[in-house]
């Protein structure tokens, strides 16, 4: 068989070059996508960590300001001391975050954020005029009566008379 009969005539024209150029461009684009996509996803993952860190810092700063405002509006001295304790703890937490924010991982950021959410609940509790501690009223009269009734009042014993004997 004649080789000329088995193959179609091949023309070298601009359509052929255009098709070949599109094929090569497609291959190059797919390779670029294979390299670029994981880099982009990793970058977005890092930005998610940064956004979470910034939200945590913002919530902490907001809570510190709100607690200081609540401290000024405390209904009594005991509630004021409770709010002062919360402000002190938030200040300590803010110093820790400022010092170690570059070393915090995603789980630690979420733990601190959840802790700050609990402080937000406490702040609402204080804003409602409530407090966490309760004063226990002690009735010491029965105990004192029992103690005084068991003391023998007929023979006074003083430290001097006991030492001389």
C-alpha positions in Angstrom: 0.0 0.0 0.0 1.0 3.4 -0.8 1.7 5.6 2.3 0.1 8.6 0.6 -3.2 6.9 0.5 -3.3 6.1 4.3 -2.7 9.6 5.6 -4.5 12.8 5.0 -2.6 15.6 3.5 -1.2 17.9 6.2 -1.3 21.6 5.6 0.8 23.9 7.6 -1.4 26.9 8.0 -2.4 29.3 10.8 -5.3 27.1 12.0 -2.9 24.3 12.8 -0.5 26.5 14.6 -3.4 28.1 16.5 -4.7 24.7 17.6 -1.2 23.6 18.7 -0.7 26.9 20.6 -4.0 26.4 22.4 -3.1 22.8 23.3 0.3 23.9 24.7 -1.3 26.9 26.6 -3.9 24.5 28.1 -1.2 22.1 29.4 0.9 25.0 30.8 -2.2 26.5 32.5 -3.1 23.1 34.1 0.5 22.8 35.4 0.4 26.3 36.8 -2.9 25.5 38.5 -1.5 22.4 40.0 1.3 24.5 41.5 -0.6 27.6 42.4 -3.7 26.1 44.0 -2.0 24.5 47.0 0.0 27.6 47.6 -3.2 29.7 47.5 -5.0 27.3 49.8 -2.2 27.4 52.3 -2.1 31.2 52.2 -5.9 31.3 52.9 -5.4 28.9 55.8 -2.8 31.2 57.3 -5.1 34.2 56.8 -7.8 32.3 58.6 -5.5 31.9 61.6 -4.7 35.6 61.5 -8.3 36.6 61.3 -9.2 34.3 64.2 -6.3 35.9 66.2 -7.5 39.4 65.4 -11.1 38.5 66.4 -9.8 37.1 69.7 -7.8 40.2 70.4 -10.7 42.5 69.5 -13.1 40.6 71.8 -10.6 40.8 74.6 -10.1 44.5 74.2 -13.9 45.1 74.0 -14.5 43.1 77.1 -11.8 45.0 79.0 -13.5 48.3 78.2 -17.0 47.0 79.0 -15.8 45.5 82.3 -14.2 48.8 83.3 -17.5 50.6 82.4 -19.4 48.0 84.5 -17.0 48.6 87.4 -18.0 52.2 87.5 -21.7 51.3 87.6 -21.4 48.5 90.2 -24.4 48.3 92.5 -22.3 47.6 95.7 -18.8 47.1 96.8 -18.8 43.3 96.6 -19.9 43.5 92.9 -17.2 46.1 92.3 -14.6 43.7 93.7 -15.8 40.9 91.5 -15.7 43.1 88.4 -12.2 44.2 89.5 -11.1 40.6 89.7 -12.4 39.9 86.2 -10.7 43.1 84.9 -7.4 41.9 86.5 -7.7 38.5 84.8 -8.5 40.1 81.5 -5.5 42.4 81.8 -3.3 39.4 82.6 -4.7 37.5 79.6 -4.1 40.6 77.4 -0.4 40.7 78.5 -0.1 37.0 77.7 -1.6 37.4 74.3 0.6 40.4 73.5 3.7 38.5 74.5 2.9 35.1 72.9 0.5 35.9 70.0 3.0 34.7 67.4 3.4 31.3 69.1 -0.3 30.6 69.5 -1.7 27.8 67.3 -5.3 27.6 66.1 -6.5 25.5 69.0 -5.0 27.8 71.6 -6.6 30.8 69.9 -10.0 29.1 69.9 -9.6 28.1 73.6 -8.8 31.7 74.6 -11.7 32.9 72.4 -14.1 30.5 74.2 -12.8 31.8 77.5 -13.4 35.3 76.4 -17.0 34.3 75.4 -17.5 33.1 79.0 -16.3 36.5 80.2 -18.9 38.1 78.0 -21.6 36.1 79.7 -20.2 37.2 83.1 -20.2 40.8 81.9 -23.9 40.5 81.0 -24.5 39.0 84.5 -22.9 42.1 86.0 -24.7 44.5 83.7 -28.0 43.0 85.0 -26.9 44.1 88.5 -26.2 40.5 89.7 -23.2 39.2 91.4 -21.6 35.8 91.9 -20.8 35.7 95.5 -23.3 35.5 98.3 -23.0 36.7 101.9 -23.6 33.9 104.4 -25.3 35.0 107.6 -23.9 33.2 110.5 -26.0 32.9 113.7 -23.3 32.5 116.4 -25.6 33.0 119.4 -26.5 29.3 120.0 -22.8 28.3 119.8 -21.7 31.1 122.2 -24.5 30.2 124.6 -23.5 26.6 124.6 -19.8 27.6 125.2 -20.6 30.0 128.0 -23.0 27.5 129.7 -20.2 24.9 129.9 -17.9 27.3 131.6 -17.7 26.9 135.4 -18.3 30.4 136.9 -18.0 29.4 140.5 -14.2 29.0 140.5 -12.5 31.8 138.6 -9.2 30.6 137.2 -6.8 33.1 136.1 -3.4 32.5 134.5 -1.6 33.7 137.7 -3.4 31.3 140.0 -2.9 28.4 137.7 0.9 29.1 137.4 1.4 29.4 141.2 0.0 26.0 142.0 
